[in-house]
Amino acid sequence: MLIFRKENEEKPCLEELSLKGLADEVKRRLEQLVYTAGGNETEEDDIALARLYRALYGCGLGNESDRIYVREYIREILEELPELDESVFDRIIPVGRPEALTDLDRFEILIYLFEKKYGADGLALLLDQFAKTAAGEETGGSELDSDGLRHAWKQYGRSLDFYEKLDILTQRIYEELYGFSVCDLLITERTAIDSVSAGCGGCQRAGNTADSRKQGYEVIYVMLRGKKIRLSFLGFPSENALECVVKKLGRSHPRVQLSRKNCFLVTSLQNNMRVVVTRPPASEGWAFYVRKFSTAPIGSIDELLTDHNSGLAVSLLRMLVKGGRNIVITGEQASGKTTLLKNLVGFIDPDCSIRVAEQAFELRLGELYPERNIHAMQEYGGGKLEDVISLFKKTDTDVTICGEINEPETADALIQIAQSGGRFTICTSHHRTTQKLVDYMRNALLKHSGFHDERVAERQVIDALHFDIHMEADRNGHRFISRITELADCGEDRFEAKNILELVNGSYCFCGKISREHSDQIRRNYSRWSSEDAAAVLVPEEGGESYVPLCSGTV
């Protein structure tokens, strides 16, 4: 680190060492450092200051290394202040007087203590402790208030030494100057939560101070293991503070700037998080949604599917992937679709080339499976998602993965590549039933591929989509596969949607046989099929067992 101090430099007065005074002093010194770049005695100094200049910009785009770099500079500047002693610390963040601490003080100190002890899982464990102190079981811990925070502080709060206080103060100054304000610790990739949102609730009539209800900028939600939790003790100090964070998050969009003309954007941060930002007049107020897609090791699929007889579900999933069947993972948001998809990639043969098409980089499969032949592309410039999918047909693609089917044009392109490009495809979708999935795909073909006959278009969908794996999550955030459904072509303009596996009373069980066509393909592509527990659902090679479809339709 480089700290330049002029001999006659004016020192800040002790009375000015409030949080704002310290932040202003830190900002002044950092700007002074950046402005001296190119005029130092050594090239190393100029390189270090050029790195600082880039980091001050990159930390607002979610770059974790830039965030750490800037924080270290701030910490060193604070250490250089001779006036900064224990008494000043206690005046700014009165750890020694717990009754004088604000909710934000308690929350950030508890996060610091839990992360110091448990690492990335610290915040999740802290929120679990909050939930245990939530008022009553009716909310199920879905709202964490100031009383729960104070109770958690009495249990886990403690006095801090000088360097721990310095860490807390460094974070507070960083989030005020260059971070995401009160949500900075929630948005960083270090914290193992699913998502963060702000501005989506409360009274949106800005400036109505007479209204005792929560203002829109005071509302913050997090999602932990699929469960939404309202942090009622935490909020932005003003609408302007929320507006600044929304604009900062929107800066990461590669082509469009958030403005009155473009009132909402979907983009991604450099730390692998999807961002949605909205603003007036299209939006009732300023708001953002940050969804995390962790690149940490995903662990075993057994950790995702924990219900009784989950081995049957895992065996069937492995058999479908190694058997080269086209798969659609359906379910609501935060039901576990992306997590399951990442696990299924582990079943793909190592020699297969995997091509990933996404609206914005979220899966990061190359980081999870660095030894695999994986190439990911996203929408950019004039290139749409359907163009990326079509491009893969001209490459050495074995497996095509599409992050999410949310546009008719994308659905059309996926149907085409599923029939002609590579060995098989995997994608996700938000449809609740298999019939709705088929209808959506059929209508996409009618609209964009020139089909005029619904029966012909529907047959194309059945030929392209083989199995629907439907994910669900209960109120407590427990995620599970509710069913695995096969789309089987029965000929004579008929198809059957058969549930092969279901979760019944908390236990997975087989409830149907896979059709002859798909059974033969699985045996042909997967040499070890007979060793699987799910081999019983395959129709024998000689003759076939009868079964009763659980739901059916006609083409």
C-alpha positions as CSV (number, residue, x, y, z in Angstrom):
1,M,0.0,0.0,0.0
2,L,1.1,3.6,-0.6
3,I,0.1,6.4,1.7
4,F,1.5,9.8,0.7
5,R,1.6,12.5,3.4
6,K,2.8,16.0,2.8
7,E,4.9,17.5,5.5
8,N,2.7,20.5,6.0
9,E,-0.6,18.7,5.5
10,E,-3.4,19.9,7.7
11,K,-4.5,17.3,10.1
12,P,-8.2,16.8,10.8
13,C,-9.5,18.2,14.1
14,L,-10.7,15.7,16.7
15,E,-14.1,17.2,16.7
16,E,-14.4,16.5,13.0
17,L,-13.8,12.8,13.4
18,S,-17.4,11.8,13.1
19,L,-18.4,9.1,10.7
20,K,-19.1,11.7,8.0
21,G,-15.9,13.6,8.8
22,L,-13.8,10.4,8.6
23,A,-15.5,9.5,5.3
24,D,-14.8,12.9,3.8
25,E,-11.1,12.7,4.9
26,V,-10.7,9.2,3.5
27,K,-12.3,10.3,0.2
28,R,-10.0,13.3,0.0
29,R,-6.9,11.3,0.5
30,L,-7.9,8.6,-2.0
31,E,-8.6,11.3,-4.6
32,Q,-5.3,12.9,-3.9
33,L,-3.6,9.5,-4.4
34,V,-5.3,8.9,-7.7
35,Y,-4.5,12.4,-9.0
36,T,-0.7,11.8,-8.3
37,A,-0.7,8.8,-10.6
38,G,2.0,9.3,-13.3
39,G,4.0,11.8,-11.3
40,N,5.8,9.5,-8.8
41,E,9.4,8.7,-8.6
42,T,9.1,5.0,-9.3
43,E,7.1,3.1,-11.9
44,E,5.9,0.7,-9.2
45,D,4.1,3.6,-7.4
46,D,2.4,4.6,-10.7
47,I,1.3,1.0,-11.3
48,A,-0.1,0.7,-7.8
49,L,-2.1,4.0,-8.1
50,A,-3.4,3.0,-11.6
51,R,-4.6,-0.2,-10.0
52,L,-6.3,1.9,-7.2
53,Y,-8.0,4.0,-9.9
54,R,-9.4,0.9,-11.6
55,A,-10.5,-0.6,-8.3
56,L,-12.5,2.5,-7.3
57,Y,-14.5,2.0,-10.4
58,G,-14.7,-1.8,-10.4
59,C,-15.8,-2.2,-6.8
60,G,-19.2,-0.6,-7.8
61,L,-19.6,-3.3,-10.5
62,G,-19.4,-6.1,-8.0
63,N,-15.7,-7.0,-8.5
64,E,-14.7,-8.6,-5.2
65,S,-11.0,-8.2,-5.6
66,D,-11.5,-4.5,-6.3
67,R,-13.7,-4.3,-3.2
68,I,-10.9,-5.8,-1.0
69,Y,-8.3,-3.6,-2.6
70,V,-10.2,-0.4,-1.8
71,R,-11.0,-1.5,1.7
72,E,-7.3,-2.1,2.4
73,Y,-6.5,1.4,1.3
74,I,-9.2,2.8,3.5
75,R,-8.0,0.8,6.5
76,E,-4.4,2.0,6.0
77,I,-5.6,5.6,5.8
78,L,-7.5,5.2,9.1
79,E,-4.4,3.6,10.7
80,E,-2.4,6.7,9.6
81,L,-4.7,9.0,11.5
82,P,-3.0,9.7,14.9
83,E,-6.3,11.1,16.3
84,L,-8.1,7.8,15.8
85,D,-8.1,6.1,19.2
86,E,-10.4,4.1,21.3
87,S,-12.4,7.1,22.4
88,V,-13.1,8.2,18.8
89,F,-14.1,4.6,17.9
90,D,-16.5,4.5,20.8
91,R,-18.0,7.9,19.8
92,I,-18.7,6.7,16.3
93,I,-19.7,3.1,17.0
94,P,-20.3,2.8,20.7
95,V,-19.6,-0.9,21.2
96,G,-18.9,-0.3,24.9
97,R,-22.4,1.2,25.3
98,P,-24.8,-1.4,23.7
99,E,-27.8,0.7,24.5
100,A,-26.4,3.5,22.2
101,L,-25.9,1.2,19.2
102,T,-28.1,1.6,16.2
103,D,-29.7,-1.4,14.6
104,L,-27.3,-1.0,11.7
105,D,-24.4,-1.1,14.2
106,R,-25.6,-4.3,15.8
107,F,-26.3,-6.0,12.5
108,E,-22.9,-5.2,10.9
109,I,-21.0,-6.1,14.1
110,L,-22.9,-9.4,14.4
111,I,-22.2,-10.2,10.7
112,Y,-18.5,-9.5,11.3
113,L,-18.4,-11.8,14.3
114,F,-20.3,-14.6,12.6
115,E,-18.3,-14.4,9.4
116,K,-15.1,-14.3,11.4
117,K,-16.1,-17.6,13.0
118,Y,-18.1,-19.4,10.3
119,G,-16.8,-17.8,7.0
120,A,-19.3,-17.3,4.1
121,D,-22.0,-19.1,6.0
122,G,-21.9,-16.6,8.8
123,L,-24.8,-14.4,7.6
124,A,-27.0,-17.4,6.9
125,L,-26.4,-18.7,10.4
126,L,-27.0,-15.3,11.9
127,L,-30.4,-15.0,10.1
128,D,-31.2,-18.5,11.4
129,Q,-30.6,-17.2,14.9
130,F,-32.8,-14.2,14.2
131,A,-35.6,-16.5,13.1
132,K,-35.6,-18.3,16.4
133,T,-36.3,-15.0,18.2
134,A,-39.0,-13.8,15.7
135,A,-42.3,-12.8,17.3
136,G,-44.5,-15.9,17.2
137,E,-44.7,-18.9,14.9
138,E,-47.4,-17.3,12.7
139,T,-44.8,-15.4,10.7
140,G,-42.5,-18.4,10.7
141,G,-39.5,-16.1,11.0
142,S,-40.4,-14.3,7.7
143,E,-39.9,-10.9,9.4
144,L,-37.0,-10.1,11.6
145,D,-37.4,-7.0,13.7
146,S,-35.4,-4.8,16.1
147,D,-36.5,-6.9,19.1
148,G,-35.0,-10.0,17.5
149,L,-31.9,-8.2,16.6
150,R,-31.4,-6.9,20.2
151,H,-32.0,-10.4,21.6
152,A,-29.4,-11.8,19.2
153,W,-27.0,-9.1,20.3
154,K,-27.4,-10.0,24.0
155,Q,-26.6,-13.6,23.0
156,Y,-23.7,-13.1,20.6
157,G,-22.5,-9.5,20.8
158,R,-19.3,-8.9,22.6
159,S,-16.6,-6.2,23.1
160,L,-14.1,-5.7,20.2
161,D,-10.4,-5.1,20.3
162,F,-8.8,-2.1,18.4
163,Y,-8.3,-4.0,15.2
164,E,-11.7,-5.5,15.1
165,K,-13.2,-2.0,15.6
166,L,-10.9,-0.8,12.8
167,D,-12.4,-3.5,10.5
168,I,-15.9,-2.4,11.4
169,L,-15.2,1.2,10.8
170,T,-13.4,0.4,7.5
171,Q,-16.5,-1.4,6.2
172,R,-18.8,1.4,7.3
173,I,-16.8,4.1,5.5
174,Y,-16.4,1.8,2.4
175,E,-20.1,1.2,2.0
176,E,-20.9,4.9,2.4
177,L,-18.3,6.0,-0.2
178,Y,-18.0,3.2,-2.8
179,G,-20.2,0.3,-1.8
180,F,-24.0,-0.4,-1.8
181,S,-24.9,1.5,1.4
182,V,-26.7,-0.6,4.1
183,C,-27.0,-3.5,1.7
184,D,-23.3,-3.8,0.9
185,L,-22.6,-6.8,3.1
186,L,-25.7,-8.5,1.8
187,I,-24.7,-8.1,-1.8
188,T,-21.1,-9.3,-1.6
189,E,-20.3,-12.8,-2.8
190,R,-19.0,-13.7,0.6
191,T,-22.5,-14.0,2.1
192,A,-24.3,-17.2,1.4
193,I,-27.8,-16.0,0.8
194,D,-30.0,-16.4,-2.3
195,S,-31.0,-12.8,-3.1
196,V,-31.5,-9.3,-1.8
197,S,-34.2,-6.8,-2.8
198,A,-35.0,-3.2,-1.7
199,G,-37.7,-0.7,-2.5
200,C,-40.4,-3.3,-3.1
201,G,-42.9,-2.4,-0.5
202,G,-43.9,0.2,2.0
203,C,-45.5,3.6,1.2
204,Q,-44.0,4.9,-2.0
205,R,-45.2,8.5,-1.6
206,A,-41.7,10.1,-1.2
207,G,-41.4,12.9,1.3
208,N,-44.6,12.1,3.2
209,T,-43.0,12.4,6.6
210,A,-46.3,12.5,8.4
211,D,-47.1,8.9,7.4
212,S,-46.0,6.6,10.2
213,R,-45.9,3.6,7.8
214,K,-42.6,2.3,6.3
215,Q,-41.4,4.2,3.3
216,G,-40.5,2.3,0.2
217,Y,-36.7,3.0,0.7
218,E,-36.9,1.5,4.2
219,V,-38.0,-2.0,3.0
220,I,-35.3,-4.7,2.4
221,Y,-35.9,-8.4,1.8
222,V,-33.4,-11.3,1.6
223,M,-34.0,-14.8,0.5
224,L,-32.4,-17.6,2.4
225,R,-32.6,-21.2,1.1
226,G,-35.7,-20.3,-0.9
227,K,-37.5,-18.4,2.0
228,K,-38.1,-14.7,1.8
229,I,-37.3,-12.8,5.0
230,R,-38.1,-9.1,5.6
231,L,-35.4,-7.2,7.5
232,S,-37.7,-4.7,9.2
233,F,-34.9,-3.3,11.3
234,L,-32.8,-2.4,8.2
235,G,-33.5,0.3,5.6
236,F,-31.9,3.0,3.6
237,P,-31.8,6.4,5.4
238,S,-33.5,8.2,2.5
239,E,-34.9,7.7,-1.0
240,N,-31.8,9.5,-2.4
241,A,-29.6,6.8,-0.8
242,L,-31.7,4.0,-2.4
243,E,-31.6,5.9,-5.8
244,C,-27.8,6.1,-5.7
245,V,-27.5,2.3,-5.1
246,V,-30.0,1.6,-7.9
247,K,-28.1,3.7,-10.3
248,K,-24.8,2.2,-9.2
249,L,-26.1,-1.4,-9.8
250,G,-27.5,-0.3,-13.2
251,R,-24.1,0.9,-14.3
252,S,-23.1,-2.8,-15.0
253,H,-25.3,-3.0,-18.1
254,P,-23.1,-3.2,-21.1
255,R,-25.3,-1.2,-23.6
256,V,-28.1,0.8,-21.9
257,Q,-28.1,3.4,-19.1
258,L,-30.9,3.5,-16.6
259,S,-32.9,6.7,-17.4
260,R,-36.4,7.9,-17.8
261,K,-36.4,6.4,-21.2
262,N,-35.1,3.0,-20.0
263,C,-36.8,2.7,-16.7
264,F,-35.8,-0.9,-16.0
265,L,-32.8,-3.0,-16.8
266,V,-31.6,-6.7,-16.4
267,T,-27.9,-7.1,-16.1
268,S,-25.3,-8.9,-14.0
269,L,-22.5,-7.9,-11.7
270,Q,-18.9,-9.2,-12.0
271,N,-19.3,-11.3,-8.9
272,N,-21.8,-13.6,-10.8
273,M,-25.1,-12.0,-9.6
274,R,-28.2,-11.1,-11.7
275,V,-29.4,-7.6,-11.2
276,V,-32.8,-6.1,-12.0
277,V,-33.2,-2.3,-11.4
278,T,-36.3,-0.2,-11.8
279,R,-37.1,3.5,-11.5
280,P,-39.9,6.0,-11.9
281,P,-42.0,6.7,-13.9
282,A,-42.4,3.1,-15.0
283,S,-41.8,1.9,-11.5
284,E,-43.8,3.1,-8.5
285,G,-40.4,3.8,-6.8
286,W,-36.7,3.1,-7.0
287,A,-36.0,-0.6,-6.5
288,F,-33.5,-3.4,-7.1
289,Y,-33.4,-7.2,-7.1
290,V,-30.0,-8.9,-6.8
291,R,-30.1,-12.7,-7.3
292,K,-27.0,-14.7,-6.3
293,F,-25.6,-17.7,-8.3
294,S,-22.8,-19.0,-6.2
295,T,-19.7,-20.4,-7.9
296,A,-18.6,-22.2,-4.7
297,P,-18.5,-26.0,-4.9
298,I,-22.0,-27.3,-5.1
299,G,-21.5,-30.4,-3.2
300,S,-23.3,-33.7,-3.8
301,I,-26.8,-33.9,-5.3
302,D,-27.7,-35.9,-2.2
303,E,-27.4,-32.6,-0.2
304,L,-30.1,-31.1,-2.5
305,L,-32.5,-34.0,-2.5
306,T,-33.0,-35.1,1.1
307,D,-36.4,-36.7,1.2
308,H,-36.9,-40.4,1.9
309,N,-35.8,-42.7,-1.0
310,S,-34.0,-39.8,-2.7
311,G,-31.6,-42.4,-4.1
312,L,-34.3,-43.4,-6.5
313,A,-34.6,-39.9,-7.8
314,V,-30.8,-39.4,-8.1
315,S,-30.5,-42.8,-10.0
316,L,-33.3,-41.8,-12.4
317,L,-31.7,-38.4,-13.0
318,R,-28.3,-39.9,-13.7
319,M,-29.8,-42.4,-16.1
320,L,-31.7,-39.7,-18.0
321,V,-28.6,-37.5,-18.4
322,K,-26.2,-40.3,-19.3
323,G,-28.9,-41.7,-21.6
324,G,-28.9,-38.5,-23.6
325,R,-32.5,-37.5,-23.0
326,N,-33.6,-33.8,-23.5
327,I,-34.5,-32.4,-20.1
328,V,-36.5,-29.3,-19.0
329,I,-36.3,-28.3,-15.4
330,T,-39.5,-26.4,-14.4
331,G,-40.6,-24.7,-11.3
332,E,-41.1,-21.3,-9.6
333,Q,-38.4,-18.9,-8.8
334,A,-36.0,-20.1,-6.0
335,S,-37.4,-23.6,-6.2
336,G,-33.9,-25.0,-6.9
337,K,-33.9,-25.3,-10.7
338,T,-30.5,-23.7,-11.2
339,T,-28.9,-25.7,-8.4
340,L,-30.3,-29.0,-9.8
341,L,-29.0,-28.1,-13.3
342,K,-25.5,-27.5,-11.9
343,N,-25.6,-30.9,-10.3
344,L,-26.8,-32.6,-13.5
345,V,-23.8,-31.3,-15.4
346,G,-21.7,-33.6,-13.1
347,F,-23.5,-36.6,-14.7
348,I,-22.5,-35.6,-18.2
349,D,-19.7,-37.7,-19.7
350,P,-16.4,-35.9,-19.3
351,D,-15.6,-36.1,-23.0
352,C,-18.7,-34.2,-24.1
353,S,-18.4,-30.6,-25.2
354,I,-20.9,-28.4,-23.3
355,R,-22.2,-25.1,-24.8
356,V,-24.2,-22.7,-22.5
357,A,-26.5,-20.0,-23.7
358,E,-27.7,-17.4,-21.2
359,Q,-29.3,-14.0,-21.1
360,A,-26.6,-13.0,-18.6
361,F,-23.8,-15.1,-17.2
362,E,-25.3,-16.9,-14.1
363,L,-24.4,-20.6,-14.2
364,R,-20.6,-20.1,-14.3
365,L,-20.3,-23.8,-15.1
366,G,-16.7,-23.3,-16.3
367,E,-15.7,-22.3,-12.7
368,L,-17.6,-25.2,-11.2
369,Y,-16.2,-27.7,-13.6
370,P,-12.9,-26.3,-14.8
371,E,-11.7,-29.6,-16.2
372,R,-14.7,-29.8,-18.6
373,N,-14.9,-28.6,-22.2
374,I,-17.4,-25.8,-21.5
375,H,-18.0,-22.6,-23.4
376,A,-20.7,-20.1,-22.3
377,M,-22.1,-17.1,-24.2
378,Q,-24.6,-14.4,-23.3
379,E,-26.8,-11.8,-25.1
380,Y,-24.7,-8.8,-26.1
381,G,-25.1,-6.0,-28.5
382,G,-27.4,-7.2,-31.4
383,G,-26.9,-10.9,-30.5
384,K,-30.0,-12.3,-28.9
385,L,-30.3,-15.6,-27.0
386,E,-31.8,-17.3,-29.9
387,D,-28.9,-16.3,-32.1
388,V,-26.5,-17.8,-29.6
389,I,-28.4,-21.1,-29.6
390,S,-28.4,-21.2,-33.3
391,L,-24.7,-20.4,-33.4
392,F,-24.0,-23.6,-31.4
393,K,-25.4,-25.7,-34.2
394,K,-22.3,-24.6,-36.2
395,T,-19.8,-25.6,-33.4
396,D,-18.7,-29.0,-32.0
397,T,-21.6,-29.0,-29.5
398,D,-22.5,-32.2,-27.8
399,V,-24.7,-30.8,-25.0
400,T,-26.6,-27.5,-25.2
401,I,-27.6,-25.9,-21.9
402,C,-30.0,-22.9,-21.9
403,G,-30.2,-21.0,-18.6
404,E,-33.9,-20.1,-18.9
405,I,-36.6,-20.2,-21.6
406,N,-38.5,-16.9,-21.1
407,E,-39.1,-15.7,-24.6
408,P,-41.0,-17.3,-27.5
409,E,-38.0,-16.7,-29.8
410,T,-35.8,-18.6,-27.4
411,A,-38.2,-21.4,-27.1
412,D,-38.3,-21.7,-30.9
413,A,-34.5,-21.8,-31.2
414,L,-34.3,-24.4,-28.4
415,I,-36.8,-26.7,-30.1
416,Q,-34.8,-26.5,-33.3
417,I,-31.4,-27.3,-31.7
418,A,-32.9,-30.1,-29.6
419,Q,-33.9,-31.9,-32.8
420,S,-30.7,-31.3,-34.8
421,G,-27.8,-30.0,-32.6
422,G,-25.6,-32.3,-30.5
423,R,-26.6,-35.3,-28.3
424,F,-29.1,-33.6,-26.0
425,T,-30.2,-30.4,-24.3
426,I,-31.0,-29.2,-20.8
427,C,-32.9,-26.0,-20.0
428,T,-35.0,-24.4,-17.3
429,S,-38.5,-22.8,-17.4
430,H,-41.1,-21.4,-15.0
431,H,-44.1,-23.4,-16.1
432,R,-46.1,-25.1,-13.4
433,T,-47.5,-28.1,-15.4
434,T,-46.2,-30.1,-18.3
435,Q,-49.3,-29.3,-20.4
436,K,-48.6,-25.5,-20.0
437,L,-45.0,-26.1,-21.0
438,V,-46.1,-27.9,-24.2
439,D,-48.7,-25.3,-25.0
440,Y,-46.1,-22.5,-24.6
441,M,-43.5,-24.2,-26.8
442,R,-46.2,-25.1,-29.4
443,N,-47.4,-21.5,-29.6
444,A,-43.8,-20.3,-29.9
445,L,-43.4,-22.5,-33.0
446,L,-46.7,-21.2,-34.5
447,K,-45.6,-17.6,-34.0
448,H,-42.0,-17.7,-35.1
449,S,-41.4,-20.8,-37.2
450,G,-44.2,-20.5,-39.8
451,F,-46.2,-23.5,-38.6
452,H,-49.9,-23.3,-39.3
453,D,-51.1,-26.6,-38.0
454,E,-51.2,-26.9,-34.2
455,R,-50.9,-30.7,-34.3
456,V,-47.7,-30.6,-36.4
457,A,-46.2,-27.9,-34.1
458,E,-47.1,-29.9,-31.0
459,R,-45.6,-33.0,-32.4
460,Q,-42.3,-31.0,-32.9
461,V,-42.4,-30.1,-29.3
462,I,-43.0,-33.7,-28.1
463,D,-40.1,-34.9,-30.3
464,A,-37.8,-32.2,-28.8
465,L,-38.8,-32.3,-25.1
466,H,-38.4,-35.7,-23.5
467,F,-38.6,-35.2,-19.7
468,D,-40.0,-32.5,-17.4
469,I,-38.3,-32.4,-14.0
470,H,-40.5,-30.2,-11.7
471,M,-39.0,-28.6,-8.7
472,E,-40.9,-27.1,-5.8
473,A,-40.1,-25.5,-2.4
474,D,-42.3,-25.3,0.7
475,R,-42.8,-22.4,3.1
476,N,-39.7,-23.3,5.0
477,G,-37.5,-23.3,2.0
478,H,-37.2,-27.1,1.7
479,R,-36.6,-27.9,-2.0
480,F,-37.6,-31.1,-3.7
481,I,-38.5,-32.8,-7.0
482,S,-42.3,-33.1,-7.0
483,R,-42.4,-35.2,-10.2
484,I,-40.4,-36.4,-13.2
485,T,-42.7,-36.5,-16.2
486,E,-42.1,-38.2,-19.6
487,L,-43.5,-36.8,-22.9
488,A,-44.1,-39.9,-25.0
489,D,-45.2,-39.9,-28.6
490,C,-47.9,-42.6,-28.9
491,G,-48.5,-42.2,-32.7
492,E,-51.8,-41.4,-34.4
493,D,-51.5,-37.8,-33.3
494,R,-51.5,-38.6,-29.6
495,F,-49.0,-38.0,-26.8
496,E,-48.9,-39.0,-23.2
497,A,-47.5,-37.1,-20.3
498,K,-46.6,-39.8,-17.8
499,N,-45.3,-39.3,-14.3
500,I,-42.3,-41.7,-13.9
501,L,-41.4,-40.5,-10.3
502,E,-43.4,-38.6,-7.7
503,L,-42.8,-37.4,-4.2
504,V,-45.7,-38.9,-2.1
505,N,-46.0,-38.2,1.6
506,G,-42.3,-37.2,1.8
507,S,-41.0,-40.3,0.0
508,Y,-39.9,-40.7,-3.7
509,C,-41.5,-43.6,-5.5
510,F,-41.8,-44.8,-9.1
511,C,-45.3,-44.6,-10.6
512,G,-44.8,-45.4,-14.3
513,K,-42.6,-46.9,-17.0
514,I,-40.5,-45.0,-19.5
515,S,-41.7,-45.5,-23.1
516,R,-40.0,-48.0,-25.4
517,E,-38.3,-45.3,-27.5
518,H,-36.6,-43.6,-24.6
519,S,-35.8,-46.9,-22.8
520,D,-34.0,-48.1,-25.9
521,Q,-32.1,-44.9,-26.2
522,I,-31.0,-44.9,-22.6
523,R,-29.7,-48.5,-22.9
524,R,-27.9,-47.6,-26.1
525,N,-26.2,-44.5,-24.6
526,Y,-25.6,-45.6,-21.1
527,S,-23.7,-48.9,-20.8
528,R,-24.1,-49.2,-17.0
529,W,-27.9,-48.7,-17.0
530,S,-28.5,-52.1,-15.4
531,S,-26.6,-51.1,-12.3
532,E,-29.0,-48.3,-11.5
533,D,-31.8,-48.5,-9.0
534,A,-34.0,-46.8,-11.6
535,A,-33.4,-49.5,-14.2
536,A,-36.8,-50.9,-13.1
537,V,-38.7,-48.1,-14.9
538,L,-37.3,-49.1,-18.3
539,V,-39.5,-51.1,-20.6
540,P,-37.8,-54.5,-21.3
541,E,-36.2,-55.0,-24.6
542,E,-38.4,-57.9,-25.5
543,G,-42.1,-56.9,-25.1
544,G,-43.3,-54.3,-22.8
545,E,-45.3,-54.0,-19.6
546,S,-48.5,-52.1,-19.7
547,Y,-49.0,-48.9,-17.7
548,V,-51.7,-46.4,-17.1
549,P,-50.7,-42.8,-18.0
550,L,-51.5,-40.3,-15.2
551,C,-52.4,-37.6,-17.7
552,S,-52.7,-37.5,-21.4
553,G,-53.4,-35.2,-24.3
554,T,-54.0,-35.4,-28.0
555,V,-52.0,-33.8,-30.7
